[in-house]
Amino acid sequence: MTKATILPVGDAAILVEFGRAIDPAIQARVGALDEALNRSPHPAIVEWVPTYRSLLVHYDPLQIGYEELAAWLEQQLQQEVRQSGLQRRQVTIPVLYGGEMGPDLETVATHNNLTPEEVIALHQEPNYLVYMLGFMPGFPYLGGLDERLATPRLATPRTHVPAGSVGIADRQTGVYPLDSPGGWQLIGRTPLKLYDPNRPQPFLLAAGDELRFQAITEDEYRAILAEQEQEGAEAGCAGEQDPTSGATHGQPLKTVRVINPGLFTTVQDLGRKGWQRFGVPVAGVFDPLAAKVANWLVGNEEEAALLEITYAGPTLVTDTPLMVAITGGQVDATLEGEPVPLWQSFLWQPGQELKIGTLIGGARAYLAVQGGWQVPVVMGSRSTYVRAKMGGVAGRQLQAGDQLPVVAQAPTGPFRRLPAAFWPSFSREIILRFVPGPQTDHFAPAAVEQLCASSYTIGQASDRMGIRLQGQAIEPLQPDIVSDAIALGSIQVPRDGQPIVMGPDRQTTGGYPKVGTVICPDMRRLAQARPGDKVRFQAITSWQAQDLVFSAAEQLQKLRRLVDKEVKGKEYRVKVEGSAYHTFVEEISG
């Protein structure tokens, strides 16, 4: 048995790799470590993601360092117990094959010189192993398809594939848990919901399960579908929140009306933890520092939901008095036509129009209200993940006419501000520090050096899923890997050699090699960068990364003390050769 390899993934994740192939024996070792972590998790571990051939562990670097956690994981591996004696959960997926539900059944049959009936029989025959979930929430990567059914993907993907569609792509078969675009050959559809956020357990399948497909009639399909819809309606009613009549800790809710939504405005908090193993990204704010300060300014806990505003902001009217604050990028904001300060709390009275304009520095701003935006909690978070229509306001960006729920209480607490000397500055060229790996061996030996020597331009197609860079190609020697997990900041390199730095809405797994991972403290720089800005990379060690994490945490704590007026001092505005600078002189007691 090959020894597992432990590799750093940036400053907050560690990869345990058991092999590089799709193999039930490798998956059993992944499953054994998964079970061991479930039984005795380390307190510093946030969550972990099992894949075909590896397990990615996300941890809190303020509690434990890479070397210490690697040693702890080595101990778990020494006690590794084979999964062969464990019982796998058996799941049956009913499928209505062919017709409208399976428009490509005939294509699959013709391609493989089979009849449609033979395709259905061969597809039902195996016990399929669920190796992992990824790509989208609840999407199962299955092993065990009969090679006689292998069929290429569609030349042109469909723009819409209905949830529940069962498809074949090359030597894979799977089930779409959500409506989405897709290029698989569709041979049928199941009435079961693989993913329903209103269920206590939102996902039907988990890594390590075995499943079988079972053909059903149209009448059986309709009966099961009706039953699923009834269960969904009951669960939905139990979880519904009326924005104007709900309550938070006994407080009634009022609303803020959206007049103009801005370019791309969503509700976000610090993200959805614990669900990446099921294909659900963490999502959450792109610039945690700006978001946390915004919440502190209005007296919230840092986890409270706020609005993330991209490039151009919304126009809003409140029907209740609110304490609010705007942080992040440099933006002109007005209240009833009068300018309002940034990085400072202020009162917003009923009927007043708050207009947040176009950002002139940075890319994202944050609007916090005292008590937080009270959209429903979905799987532990209020964050919006647009691709899965999850969280926030109906799982989408804001639209004109939306009513955003807020706590109806008189604003309390002192006005707070962050001294201007501590506001972030914005540069058209940023440096991103990264830890090389975990797939540097998929590139030429000089790839990391080449990456650091090059300057890249942020592309127009960049978004919350990933920042796409244009410049010197870092072409991988092996352009594809067996899919494994993706961390925040992973520098993924597709076949064209143009790096993509993965953001908060990244897919949880992917099949492109990763040359490195940007450290978390630097991701906020990327969050505030715009298309056309320049990016340079600097390689660092895991030890250096941890030191930088501690420095960033100390700086954040100082900002908190400044907001809470625990640090005394005086602000000055100094002109040097025609340029104005803000400075802060701290008082030293004693």
C-alpha positions, 0 to 999 in steps of 0.5 A: 500500500502506497504511503499517503502524501501530505501537502500544504494548500495555502495558509489554511488547508492541507491535502492528504493524497492517497493516489492519482487514479480513480480506484475503489481501493484508494476511495476506501482509504479516503473514506477511512480517514473521513471516518476517523476525522468524524470520530475524533476531529481536531478542534482546529479543523473547520471542515474536510472534503473527501474526493476520488483520491484525496481529502482536503482539510480546512483549518484555522491557522490561528489555532494550529500550524501546518507542521503540527497539523501534518504530524497529527494527520500522520498519526491518524493515518498510522491508525488507519482502518480499512473500510472493507468491513464497513457497510456502505449505505445503499440508495436506489434511484428510480428513473423514467428512461427515454422519451421527453425525460431521456431525449438522448437515449436513442443517441447512446444506443446508436453510438454503441450499437445497442437497442434502447432497451439494452442501454436501460438494462446495462445502465441499471445493472451495476452497483455504482460507487459515489466517489464524491460530490462536487461541481454543483451542490449534490452532484455525484461523481459515480464509478461503475458505468459499463464501458459498453455505454460510454458516449461522448458529451454533446458537441454543443452543451444545452443551456438548460438541463432539468434537475433530476436528469440522468446522463452519460458523458464518456465513461461517466454517469451522473444525476443533475441535482439542479437545473443547469446548463450541461453537455451530458447525453440525457437518457432519463430523469428521476423524480427524487430530489438529490438536493433540497435545502429545506430538508433537515439533511439537504442531500440524498447522497454522500461520498461512499454510498452505493446506488442502483438505478431502477426503471419506473413507468410514467405513472410511477414517476408522477406518483413519486414526483407528487409525493416529493412536491408535497414533502417539499411544500411542507418543509418549505412552509415550515422554513418560510419567513415573512419579512414583515412579520418574522422576528429575530430574538423577539424583535419584529422586522421592518423592511428596506425597499430597493429602488435601484439594485446597482450592478451586482448587489448580494446579501453575504455574511462570513460564509456557509461552513461545513457543506463543501463535501456536498458540493456547496461553496462557502460563498460569503464576503470577498473582502472579510476585513471591510465587511467585519469593520462595517459590522463593528461600526454599527455594533453588530457581531462580525458574522452579521449579514450585510450587502456586498456591492460590486462596482456600482451601488444600489438606491434604497429607502428604509421604513424604519430608523437604522444605524448604518455604515459603508466600508470597502472601496472608495465610493460616493454615497448620499443620503437625501442628496447630501454626502455621507461618510465612509468607514463611519456609522450614521443614522438613516431615517424612514423615507430617506433615500440612500444612494450608493454610487459607482466605485472610483477606487476598489471593486467592492463596498459593504453596507451594514445595518444595525441588527444585520439584514434578516434574510432567511438562514439557509444551511447555516448562513444568509450568504447568497450563492447565485449559481445554486439560487441559494440564500440571500434574497431568493438566491439571486442578486438584488432587483428593483422592488425587493423588500429587505428585512431588517430588525425594527428597533431604535438605533442604539450605541455610540457612533463609531468611525475608523480613522482615515489613516487606517483605511485601505489604499487601492493600487492598480498593481497588487502583489499576491503571496502564495504557497506553491503546490499541491500539483507543482509536479504537473508543471515544468520545474521552472513554473513557479519561478516563471509565475513570479517573474511575470506580470498578469492583467485581470480579465473582464470575465473575472467574478466571485467564482474566480479571478481570471488572469491574462499574461505569460502562459504557465502551461502544465505538462499534464493538463488534467488531474483526477478531480480533487478539492479546491481551496480559496485562493487556489491558482488553477491553470487550465489548458491555455496556461492562463491562471485563475485564482479561485474566489468565494463562489468557486466550485468545490472540486475541479480537474485542472492542476493547481500551481499554488494557493494565495494566502487568505490575507491577500485575497482581500487585495484581489477582491478590490482589484478591477479588470485591467489591474496588474497582478504579480506573484511572490512565492513563500513557505508555509512558515512565512504564510503562518507568520503573515496570518498572525500579523493580519490577525493582529492588525485586524484586532487593532482596527477593532480597538480603534473602532471601539475607541480603545486606542487613543490618539489624534488624526492629522492630515499632512501635505507632502509635495502637493499630496495629502496623507492621513496619519494617526498618532497614538497616545502612549500611557505612562 
